[in-house]
Amino acid sequence: MFEMVLSSQTEQPLYLQIYKQIRSQISGGALAAGIRLPSVRALQLQLNISKTPIETAYQMLLSEGYVVSKPRSGLFVVHLNTCESLATATDLSQSTSLRVVTSPDNTKPRELIDFYPASVDESAFPYRTWKRMLNDVLDRSVGLNRCGDEQGEYGLRKVIAEYLRSSRGVVCEPEQIVIGSGMSYSINILSKLLKDIPYIAMEDPGYENVREQLVHNEFKVLPIPTTEQGISIAHLEQSEAECVYVTPSHQYPLGTVMPYAQREQLLQWAQARDAYIIEDDYDGEFRYLGKPIPSLQGLDRGGRVIYIGTFSKSFTPALRMNYMVLPIVLMERMKQLQYLLFNPSRIDQWAMQSFFEQGHWYRHIRRMRNLYRKKHEYLIQLVTTHLSEIVEITNYSAGLNLLLTLRSNLPLSTLIERADEVGVRVYGFEQSWMNGAPHGAPQLHLGFGKLSDTELERGILLLKKAWFV
């Protein structure tokens, strides 16, 4: 049995505990060369923790050469003498069980400064207003005994269509909108609507969670290089793709914003190939430099763009609510797929509709945009003042995190470990590349969404202490 002892009482974070224990098992021979580590999802279920520390631990093992990645297969333990995996691979998730043991250590855990790139400011959530919206819905108590429209409440779809038209330039009618419970829900629907399309192109690097969902839904994902202008149209044209997933307003993870000319070229590609574009506008509300560029969907004149937005970044991820705008031709196909639709609670949908109709949404967005702009500017100031000798900030015009490129000979895993030793958690994104991250200067994200000014300053000063050694 492979035993993993995790403690919530020690100062050592979970990802470092996982990393060190697997590394020890590999070095000691308990995990032989060729054994496949459990998938992130499988280990997450067995350990009952979030996937972030597991991904970070696996990334560190990969970067230090303890394991190798095989496309569509997973991570395999390497032979430490030859640095090559054995020809015969054993599945650790099938052959070995994991047991979690809680440490009796009663030491109070230290407070970490966590620069998680997808975090939002919980203190800015409009608790009282949202509670009032929910209470108003329950007081009306009309329709609570029925499931409602499978596509989403019409009133909510109507106010979302109005908002998207005014804020993102999206041209649509309420009938084209499908209310969902997250990206995986939306991709599941698209897998049925686009079932005749075998190949979907995707930015490389790109959002790994979406990539996993596409593969899970039996699409063949084609990695397309990403340039400073966004996805490479030249490489896209050479591929077999009949659909492409992009994040043009704030490319994940590199942070580039696709310029207007590039957007037009992408639309021309879709029109010429009779292909579709999945536009993920996950944080399009937060742009700090220059004027917002209209969405791809708003520029589309041929019905080729599938637009997906979410309330996770602008409101709260706890709501589990997103929306998808489908071209009219795909809406016709949707009529045959009503059995697939299981949208969020009617109560939450009605509350969000009232939140829009009473003007609270627009006030909330203005407030959050101003709040995040100030944090964004302050973090840039702190990094420039204290870390400019070894850090370069790139692509910082939008979103809730900064992309840092470090002028350091140390591997990313060492930089992450040194940060953790002083009480700061930072994040790389090597798993965002389909075929492994290219060699070069280490890069990582600093998310600022949930941190106060005091925490931002303390975090940067601690990073200075950790990295200027």
Disulfide bonds with the S-S distance in Angstrom:
none
